[in-house]
Amino acid sequence: MQSTEKLAKTKKLNLTDEEKDYLENKRKMLEESFAILAQINTDGIEPLVSVLIAENVLREDVSFKMISRDELLENAPEQYDGYFQVPKTLD
């Protein structure tokens, strides 16, 4: 992993010594944490997308025809070629 100083130069960051020390300590802490996690045996464990159990509680999406196109267009003030005709809104 890159040192904090090298990373700061690469990204053109002007960090104070205190900021560099702080970030270096945080980087080391994260690196140690991931090293511990990497040691855990996960053979045979199914990967999770989420720790929450999610179930679809919605009804099944079933399409059905309630009103025909012709019936809808009967109520349209203006229509053209089987579609509603509306006033032009853009120039």
N, CA, C and O atoms as CSV, one atom per row, in Angstrom:
chain,resi,resn,atom,element,x,y,z
A,1,MET,N,N,0.839,-1.177,0.000
A,1,MET,CA,C,0.000,0.000,0.000
A,1,MET,C,C,0.887,1.245,0.000
A,1,MET,O,O,1.973,1.237,0.580
A,2,GLN,N,N,0.438,2.279,-0.630
A,2,GLN,CA,C,1.219,3.514,-0.735
A,2,GLN,C,C,1.273,4.227,0.608
A,2,GLN,O,O,0.340,4.157,1.408
A,3,SER,N,N,2.376,4.908,0.834
A,3,SER,CA,C,2.466,5.721,2.047
A,3,SER,C,C,1.587,6.956,1.880
A,3,SER,O,O,1.264,7.370,0.767
A,4,THR,N,N,1.220,7.514,2.988
A,4,THR,CA,C,0.364,8.704,2.971
A,4,THR,C,C,1.066,9.863,2.278
A,4,THR,O,O,0.442,10.626,1.541
A,5,GLU,N,N,2.363,9.988,2.517
A,5,GLU,CA,C,3.132,11.083,1.907
A,5,GLU,C,C,3.147,10.960,0.382
A,5,GLU,O,O,2.929,11.934,-0.338
A,6,LYS,N,N,3.411,9.735,-0.091
A,6,LYS,CA,C,3.465,9.509,-1.542
A,6,LYS,C,C,2.092,9.749,-2.170
A,6,LYS,O,O,1.982,10.345,-3.242
A,7,LEU,N,N,1.061,9.282,-1.495
A,7,LEU,CA,C,-0.303,9.473,-1.994
A,7,LEU,C,C,-0.661,10.957,-2.037
A,7,LEU,O,O,-1.295,11.417,-2.987
A,8,ALA,N,N,-0.261,11.700,-1.019
A,8,ALA,CA,C,-0.547,13.134,-0.988
A,8,ALA,C,C,0.142,13.854,-2.141
A,8,ALA,O,O,-0.436,14.760,-2.741
A,9,LYS,N,N,1.378,13.457,-2.453
A,9,LYS,CA,C,2.087,14.074,-3.577
A,9,LYS,C,C,1.417,13.727,-4.901
A,9,LYS,O,O,1.255,14.584,-5.770
A,10,THR,N,N,1.028,12.454,-5.047
A,10,THR,CA,C,0.375,12.012,-6.276
A,10,THR,C,C,-0.921,12.786,-6.523
A,10,THR,O,O,-1.222,13.165,-7.655
A,11,LYS,N,N,-1.665,13.010,-5.471
A,11,LYS,CA,C,-2.962,13.702,-5.585
A,11,LYS,C,C,-2.838,15.208,-5.429
A,11,LYS,O,O,-3.839,15.924,-5.421
A,12,LYS,N,N,-1.598,15.688,-5.306
A,12,LYS,CA,C,-1.314,17.126,-5.184
A,12,LYS,C,C,-2.048,17.760,-3.999
A,12,LYS,O,O,-2.690,18.803,-4.118
A,13,LEU,N,N,-1.924,17.077,-2.840
A,13,LEU,CA,C,-2.526,17.587,-1.616
A,13,LEU,C,C,-1.447,18.233,-0.764
A,13,LEU,O,O,-0.356,17.681,-0.618
A,14,ASN,N,N,-1.736,19.374,-0.212
A,14,ASN,CA,C,-0.832,20.033,0.717
A,14,ASN,C,C,-1.301,19.726,2.134
A,14,ASN,O,O,-2.193,20.391,2.661
A,15,LEU,N,N,-0.689,18.708,2.747
A,15,LEU,CA,C,-1.093,18.296,4.085
A,15,LEU,C,C,-0.051,18.739,5.097
A,15,LEU,O,O,1.149,18.751,4.825
A,16,THR,N,N,-0.552,19.108,6.283
A,16,THR,CA,C,0.366,19.433,7.374
A,16,THR,C,C,0.907,18.126,7.945
A,16,THR,O,O,0.380,17.053,7.650
A,17,ASP,N,N,1.953,18.213,8.757
A,17,ASP,CA,C,2.522,17.015,9.375
A,17,ASP,C,C,1.487,16.319,10.265
A,17,ASP,O,O,1.437,15.090,10.315
A,18,GLU,N,N,0.671,17.097,10.959
A,18,GLU,CA,C,-0.374,16.517,11.816
A,18,GLU,C,C,-1.398,15.744,10.981
A,18,GLU,O,O,-1.819,14.651,11.359
A,19,GLU,N,N,-1.789,16.318,9.854
A,19,GLU,CA,C,-2.746,15.640,8.973
A,19,GLU,C,C,-2.151,14.352,8.406
A,19,GLU,O,O,-2.833,13.331,8.320
A,20,LYS,N,N,-0.883,14.409,8.021
A,20,LYS,CA,C,-0.214,13.208,7.499
A,20,LYS,C,C,-0.157,12.118,8.558
A,20,LYS,O,O,-0.430,10.954,8.267
A,21,ASP,N,N,0.201,12.491,9.796
A,21,ASP,CA,C,0.260,11.513,10.886
A,21,ASP,C,C,-1.115,10.903,11.153
A,21,ASP,O,O,-1.243,9.692,11.334
A,22,TYR,N,N,-2.137,11.751,11.176
A,22,TYR,CA,C,-3.504,11.285,11.415
A,22,TYR,C,C,-3.920,10.287,10.335
A,22,TYR,O,O,-4.418,9.205,10.645
A,23,LEU,N,N,-3.714,10.653,9.063
A,23,LEU,CA,C,-4.111,9.776,7.965
A,23,LEU,C,C,-3.301,8.490,7.944
A,23,LEU,O,O,-3.834,7.427,7.624
A,24,GLU,N,N,-2.018,8.577,8.281
A,24,GLU,CA,C,-1.172,7.389,8.328
A,24,GLU,C,C,-1.656,6.425,9.412
A,24,GLU,O,O,-1.693,5.213,9.198
A,25,ASN,N,N,-2.027,6.966,10.576
A,25,ASN,CA,C,-2.560,6.123,11.657
A,25,ASN,C,C,-3.867,5.461,11.242
A,25,ASN,O,O,-4.075,4.279,11.515
A,26,LYS,N,N,-4.742,6.203,10.591
A,26,LYS,CA,C,-6.017,5.638,10.119
A,26,LYS,C,C,-5.775,4.557,9.068
A,26,LYS,O,O,-6.445,3.524,9.071
A,27,ARG,N,N,-4.811,4.795,8.163
A,27,ARG,CA,C,-4.490,3.808,7.136
A,27,ARG,C,C,-3.968,2.520,7.764
A,27,ARG,O,O,-4.362,1.425,7.362
A,28,LYS,N,N,-3.084,2.650,8.746
A,28,LYS,CA,C,-2.543,1.467,9.424
A,28,LYS,C,C,-3.639,0.705,10.151
A,28,LYS,O,O,-3.665,-0.526,10.126
A,29,MET,N,N,-4.549,1.434,10.802
A,29,MET,CA,C,-5.653,0.794,11.509
A,29,MET,C,C,-6.523,-0.011,10.541
A,29,MET,O,O,-6.897,-1.148,10.829
A,30,LEU,N,N,-6.837,0.588,9.397
A,30,LEU,CA,C,-7.642,-0.115,8.398
A,30,LEU,C,C,-6.904,-1.333,7.852
A,30,LEU,O,O,-7.496,-2.399,7.683
A,31,GLU,N,N,-5.626,-1.175,7.579
A,31,GLU,CA,C,-4.831,-2.278,7.053
A,31,GLU,C,C,-4.801,-3.440,8.041
A,31,GLU,O,O,-4.928,-4.595,7.636
A,32,GLU,N,N,-4.635,-3.151,9.327
A,32,GLU,CA,C,-4.632,-4.195,10.354
A,32,GLU,C,C,-6.000,-4.858,10.463
A,32,GLU,O,O,-6.088,-6.075,10.630
A,33,SER,N,N,-7.056,-4.076,10.372
A,33,SER,CA,C,-8.410,-4.633,10.458
A,33,SER,C,C,-8.686,-5.575,9.301
A,33,SER,O,O,-9.258,-6.648,9.494
A,34,PHE,N,N,-8.284,-5.183,8.104
A,34,PHE,CA,C,-8.506,-6.040,6.941
A,34,PHE,C,C,-7.622,-7.281,7.001
A,34,PHE,O,O,-8.020,-8.339,6.512
A,35,ALA,N,N,-6.440,-7.175,7.586
A,35,ALA,CA,C,-5.571,-8.343,7.731
A,35,ALA,C,C,-6.224,-9.369,8.650
A,35,ALA,O,O,-6.150,-10.569,8.389
A,36,ILE,N,N,-6.860,-8.907,9.720
A,36,ILE,CA,C,-7.573,-9.806,10.632
A,36,ILE,C,C,-8.737,-10.471,9.903
A,36,ILE,O,O,-8.940,-11.679,10.030
A,37,LEU,N,N,-9.501,-9.691,9.143
A,37,LEU,CA,C,-10.637,-10.252,8.399
A,37,LEU,C,C,-10.189,-11.265,7.355
A,37,LEU,O,O,-10.882,-12.254,7.116
A,38,ALA,N,N,-9.040,-11.031,6.734
A,38,ALA,CA,C,-8.540,-11.936,5.704
A,38,ALA,C,C,-8.193,-13.306,6.273
A,38,ALA,O,O,-8.153,-14.282,5.524
A,39,GLN,N,N,-7.940,-13.407,7.585
A,39,GLN,CA,C,-7.584,-14.670,8.210
A,39,GLN,C,C,-8.798,-15.548,8.497
A,39,GLN,O,O,-8.638,-16.734,8.785
A,40,ILE,N,N,-9.991,-15.001,8.427
A,40,ILE,CA,C,-11.207,-15.753,8.745
A,40,ILE,C,C,-11.504,-16.731,7.622
A,40,ILE,O,O,-11.505,-16.360,6.448
A,41,ASN,N,N,-11.758,-17.990,7.990
A,41,ASN,CA,C,-12.078,-19.030,7.018
A,41,ASN,C,C,-13.544,-18.874,6.594
A,41,ASN,O,O,-14.454,-19.023,7.410
A,42,THR,N,N,-13.756,-18.579,5.332
A,42,THR,CA,C,-15.112,-18.400,4.822
A,42,THR,C,C,-15.497,-19.482,3.810
A,42,THR,O,O,-16.449,-19.313,3.048
A,43,ASP,N,N,-14.753,-20.597,3.805
A,43,ASP,CA,C,-15.087,-21.690,2.890
A,43,ASP,C,C,-16.480,-22.215,3.191
A,43,ASP,O,O,-16.820,-22.458,4.349
A,44,GLY,N,N,-17.274,-22.386,2.166
A,44,GLY,CA,C,-18.623,-22.916,2.312
A,44,GLY,C,C,-19.645,-21.902,2.791
A,44,GLY,O,O,-20.802,-22.259,3.015
A,45,ILE,N,N,-19.258,-20.672,2.952
A,45,ILE,CA,C,-20.189,-19.626,3.385
A,45,ILE,C,C,-20.729,-18.913,2.152
A,45,ILE,O,O,-19.967,-18.432,1.313
A,46,GLU,N,N,-22.032,-18.855,2.057
A,46,GLU,CA,C,-22.696,-18.198,0.937
A,46,GLU,C,C,-22.564,-16.679,1.070
A,46,GLU,O,O,-22.864,-16.134,2.133
A,47,PRO,N,N,-22.122,-15.981,0.015
A,47,PRO,CA,C,-22.023,-14.517,0.106
A,47,PRO,C,C,-23.398,-13.874,0.271
A,47,PRO,O,O,-24.396,-14.378,-0.244
A,48,LEU,N,N,-23.440,-12.770,0.987
A,48,LEU,CA,C,-24.687,-12.038,1.212
A,48,LEU,C,C,-24.684,-10.729,0.448
A,48,LEU,O,O,-23.650,-10.079,0.298
A,49,VAL,N,N,-25.853,-10.356,-0.030
A,49,VAL,CA,C,-26.028,-9.026,-0.609
A,49,VAL,C,C,-26.378,-8.061,0.513
A,49,VAL,O,O,-25.981,-6.896,0.493
A,50,SER,N,N,-27.123,-8.558,1.486
A,50,SER,CA,C,-27.541,-7.750,2.617
A,50,SER,C,C,-27.688,-8.664,3.825
A,50,SER,O,O,-27.951,-9.856,3.668
A,51,VAL,N,N,-27.524,-8.128,5.016
A,51,VAL,CA,C,-27.733,-8.920,6.223
A,51,VAL,C,C,-29.212,-8.999,6.580
A,51,VAL,O,O,-29.595,-9.776,7.455
A,52,LEU,N,N,-30.026,-8.223,5.929
A,52,LEU,CA,C,-31.462,-8.225,6.186
A,52,LEU,C,C,-32.152,-9.239,5.297
A,52,LEU,O,O,-31.779,-9.419,4.138
A,53,ILE,N,N,-33.149,-9.891,5.837
A,53,ILE,CA,C,-33.952,-10.822,5.039
A,53,ILE,C,C,-35.014,-10.000,4.321
A,53,ILE,O,O,-35.871,-9.381,4.952
A,54,ALA,N,N,-34.944,-10.005,3.004
A,54,ALA,CA,C,-35.884,-9.205,2.220
A,54,ALA,C,C,-36.840,-10.136,1.487
A,54,ALA,O,O,-36.421,-11.063,0.793
A,55,GLU,N,N,-38.109,-9.877,1.651
A,55,GLU,CA,C,-39.123,-10.636,0.948
A,55,GLU,C,C,-39.996,-9.665,0.162
A,55,GLU,O,O,-40.250,-8.541,0.595
A,56,ASN,N,N,-40.445,-10.117,-0.990
A,56,ASN,CA,C,-41.320,-9.295,-1.793
A,56,ASN,C,C,-42.721,-9.370,-1.204
A,56,ASN,O,O,-43.377,-10.410,-1.272
A,57,VAL,N,N,-43.173,-8.272,-0.631
A,57,VAL,CA,C,-44.497,-8.242,-0.016
A,57,VAL,C,C,-45.521,-7.580,-0.934
A,57,VAL,O,O,-46.664,-7.351,-0.539
A,58,LEU,N,N,-45.108,-7.280,-2.143
A,58,LEU,CA,C,-46.016,-6.642,-3.088
A,58,LEU,C,C,-46.792,-7.698,-3.864
A,58,LEU,O,O,-46.372,-8.852,-3.953
A,59,ARG,N,N,-47.885,-7.308,-4.405
A,59,ARG,CA,C,-48.667,-8.234,-5.217
A,59,ARG,C,C,-47.923,-8.529,-6.508
A,59,ARG,O,O,-47.038,-7.775,-6.915
A,60,GLU,N,N,-48.281,-9.605,-7.133
A,60,GLU,CA,C,-47.651,-9.951,-8.402
A,60,GLU,C,C,-48.089,-8.957,-9.470
A,60,GLU,O,O,-49.252,-8.555,-9.509
A,61,ASP,N,N,-47.180,-8.570,-10.316
A,61,ASP,CA,C,-47.446,-7.592,-11.353
A,61,ASP,C,C,-48.141,-8.284,-12.524
A,61,ASP,O,O,-47.497,-8.938,-13.343
A,62,VAL,N,N,-49.441,-8.132,-12.589
A,62,VAL,CA,C,-50.237,-8.760,-13.635
A,62,VAL,C,C,-50.914,-7.651,-14.431
A,62,VAL,O,O,-51.592,-6.791,-13.868
A,63,SER,N,N,-50.725,-7.681,-15.723
A,63,SER,CA,C,-51.363,-6.647,-16.536
A,63,SER,C,C,-52.747,-7.119,-16.972
A,63,SER,O,O,-52.965,-8.301,-17.240
A,64,PHE,N,N,-53.655,-6.185,-17.035
A,64,PHE,CA,C,-54.991,-6.483,-17.535
A,64,PHE,C,C,-55.544,-5.223,-18.168
A,64,PHE,O,O,-55.177,-4.109,-17.794
A,65,LYS,N,N,-56.419,-5.409,-19.118
A,65,LYS,CA,C,-56.963,-4.291,-19.867
A,65,LYS,C,C,-58.290,-3.894,-19.249
A,65,LYS,O,O,-59.224,-4.693,-19.187
A,66,MET,N,N,-58.362,-2.644,-18.791
A,66,MET,CA,C,-59.591,-2.171,-18.174
A,66,MET,C,C,-60.453,-1.416,-19.176
A,66,MET,O,O,-61.657,-1.653,-19.278
A,67,ILE,N,N,-59.830,-0.509,-19.909
A,67,ILE,CA,C,-60.556,0.328,-20.852
A,67,ILE,C,C,-59.821,0.263,-22.182
A,67,ILE,O,O,-58.591,0.313,-22.220
A,68,SER,N,N,-60.553,0.156,-23.244
A,68,SER,CA,C,-59.925,0.090,-24.559
A,68,SER,C,C,-59.423,1.477,-24.973
A,68,SER,O,O,-59.846,2.497,-24.427
A,69,ARG,N,N,-58.542,1.489,-25.919
A,69,ARG,CA,C,-57.993,2.750,-26.424
A,69,ARG,C,C,-59.113,3.619,-26.992
A,69,ARG,O,O,-59.154,4.825,-26.746
A,70,ASP,N,N,-60.000,3.019,-27.733
A,70,ASP,CA,C,-61.090,3.790,-28.337
A,70,ASP,C,C,-61.972,4.438,-27.272
A,70,ASP,O,O,-62.408,5.579,-27.426
A,71,GLU,N,N,-62.235,3.695,-26.179
A,71,GLU,CA,C,-63.045,4.265,-25.105
A,71,GLU,C,C,-62.339,5.452,-24.451
A,71,GLU,O,O,-62.978,6.450,-24.118
A,72,LEU,N,N,-61.015,5.343,-24.267
A,72,LEU,CA,C,-60.265,6.461,-23.700
A,72,LEU,C,C,-60.285,7.672,-24.619
A,72,LEU,O,O,-60.494,8.798,-24.166
A,73,LEU,N,N,-60.070,7.445,-25.901
A,73,LEU,CA,C,-59.994,8.545,-26.845
A,73,LEU,C,C,-61.340,9.226,-27.067
A,73,LEU,O,O,-61.388,10.360,-27.544
A,74,GLU,N,N,-62.428,8.550,-26.726
A,74,GLU,CA,C,-63.745,9.180,-26.855
A,74,GLU,C,C,-63.831,10.426,-25.963
A,74,GLU,O,O,-64.538,11.376,-26.297
A,75,ASN,N,N,-63.121,10.425,-24.842
A,75,ASN,CA,C,-63.161,11.553,-23.907
A,75,ASN,C,C,-62.108,12.619,-24.203
A,75,ASN,O,O,-62.097,13.665,-23.554
A,76,ALA,N,N,-61.229,12.374,-25.162
A,76,ALA,CA,C,-60.164,13.322,-25.473
A,76,ALA,C,C,-60.729,14.500,-26.253
A,76,ALA,O,O,-61.479,14.295,-27.207
A,77,PRO,N,N,-60.384,15.741,-25.868
A,77,PRO,CA,C,-60.858,16.885,-26.614
A,77,PRO,C,C,-60.322,16.877,-28.045
A,77,PRO,O,O,-61.019,17.266,-28.983
A,78,GLU,N,N,-59.064,16.425,-28.200
A,78,GLU,CA,C,-58.479,16.316,-29.537
A,78,GLU,C,C,-57.668,15.031,-29.603
A,78,GLU,O,O,-57.032,14.623,-28.632
A,79,GLN,N,N,-57.708,14.398,-30.783
A,79,GLN,CA,C,-56.923,13.188,-30.983
A,79,GLN,C,C,-56.418,13.152,-32.413
A,79,GLN,O,O,-56.985,13.768,-33.315
A,80,TYR,N,N,-55.331,12.409,-32.590
A,80,TYR,CA,C,-54.759,12.276,-33.922
A,80,TYR,C,C,-54.149,10.890,-34.053
A,80,TYR,O,O,-53.297,10.516,-33.246
A,81,ASP,N,N,-54.552,10.144,-35.021
A,81,ASP,CA,C,-53.976,8.850,-35.368
A,81,ASP,C,C,-53.947,7.895,-34.171
A,81,ASP,O,O,-52.983,7.153,-33.987
A,82,GLY,N,N,-55.010,7.919,-33.357
A,82,GLY,CA,C,-55.102,6.998,-32.227
A,82,GLY,C,C,-54.386,7.457,-30.979
A,82,GLY,O,O,-54.222,6.663,-30.053
A,83,TYR,N,N,-53.947,8.717,-30.909
A,83,TYR,CA,C,-53.240,9.247,-29.748
A,83,TYR,C,C,-53.895,10.545,-29.301
A,83,TYR,O,O,-54.570,11.215,-30.082
A,84,PHE,N,N,-53.687,10.897,-28.021
A,84,PHE,CA,C,-54.137,12.187,-27.542
A,84,PHE,C,C,-53.329,13.275,-28.244
A,84,PHE,O,O,-52.119,13.133,-28.422
A,85,GLN,N,N,-53.984,14.346,-28.638
A,85,GLN,CA,C,-53.281,15.473,-29.213
A,85,GLN,C,C,-53.333,16.611,-28.212
A,85,GLN,O,O,-54.398,17.017,-27.747
A,86,VAL,N,N,-52.130,17.118,-27.890
A,86,VAL,CA,C,-52.034,18.182,-26.903
A,86,VAL,C,C,-51.361,19.382,-27.535
A,86,VAL,O,O,-50.701,19.251,-28.565
A,87,PRO,N,N,-51.520,20.562,-26.928
A,87,PRO,CA,C,-50.867,21.747,-27.495
A,87,PRO,C,C,-49.342,21.617,-27.425
A,87,PRO,O,O,-48.797,21.001,-26.508
A,88,LYS,N,N,-48.683,22.197,-28.392
A,88,LYS,CA,C,-47.225,22.185,-28.440
A,88,LYS,C,C,-46.692,22.995,-27.272
A,88,LYS,O,O,-47.164,24.102,-27.012
A,89,THR,N,N,-45.695,22.438,-26.557
A,89,THR,CA,C,-45.164,23.127,-25.386
A,89,THR,C,C,-43.739,23.640,-25.608
A,89,THR,O,O,-43.290,24.518,-24.871
A,90,LEU,N,N,-43.030,23.126,-26.584
A,90,LEU,CA,C,-41.667,23.579,-26.862
A,90,LEU,C,C,-41.604,24.166,-28.248
A,90,LEU,O,O,-42.341,23.755,-29.144
A,91,ASP,N,N,-40.720,25.133,-28.424
A,91,ASP,CA,C,-40.553,25.732,-29.741
A,91,ASP,C,C,-39.525,24.959,-30.546
A,91,ASP,O,O,-39.244,25.313,-31.691
